[in-house]
Amino acid sequence: MLRQNEYRTKDIYLASFLSLSEKLLRLEKETNFYWFFFENKKRCEETVNNYWQGESKVETKAFVNAIKSLKARVFSGDN
């Protein structure tokens, strides 16, 4: 359930990118995918816009580690 001032996405790569700068609040399982919820909707929307515009710079290793971390949470069932 989406609460006020939260941002959500089901894109694990976008969620991984967001997790580098924003607080991941929780994961919610749907039938065959997960929602990733972050705090501060406005800041997340700005970060997402920069992501899609190709205007963000991140360390490759940090991004890969963020992907691995989220995948581990999803597949461990420990959400």
N, C-alpha and C positions, 0 to 999 in steps of 0.2 A: 504494500500500500504506500503510495506516494504521499509524503507529508509536506507541509509548507516549508519552503526554502530548501528543498532537496532536489537533486538532479539524479536521473537514473538513465542507464543505458544497458543494453544487452550485448553490446559489442565488446568482447573481451580485450581487444587491442586498444580501443578507445579508453576502456576502464583502466587498463594498465597504464596508459599515458596519464590519465587523470590522477591515478594513485601516486604519481611522482610528486604532485604538488597539492593535492586535495585529500581530505580525510575520507576514507572509505568507511561508511557507517555500517553497512550490512549487505548481505546477499539474500535474495529471495528466489526460491526455485519455482519455475513454472513447469508445465508438462515436460518440455524437452529443452529448456534453456534456463539460464539464471539472469536475474536483474541485479545490477550493481548500483548501489545507492551511495551518493556522496552528499556532503553538506555544502552549503553556500551555492545555491543554484545560479546566481548571477555570475559569480567568479568561474564556475564550471562552464557556463555557456560561453564566456569569453575565451576560456582555455580551449574549448572544443572548436570554436570558430577559428582560432589560431592554428589548431591541429589540421583542420580541413583546408585552410588556406596555405598550409606549408610554411607558416611563419614562426614555428616553434623550433627551438634547438634543445635537444636533450642528449645526454651521454648514452651511447648505444648500449653499453653494458648495463646501465641502470634500467633502461627500458626492457631489455631482455630479462633481467632479473625480476622486474615487476610482472611481466607476462608469466614467468615460471611460478611466481608466488601466487598469483590469482588462479592459475590452473591447478596448483596444488590444493588450494582451498576448495575449489569446485569439485575436484575428483576425490578429495578426502571425505567429503560429506560433512565436514566440521565447519559449519557456516554460522 
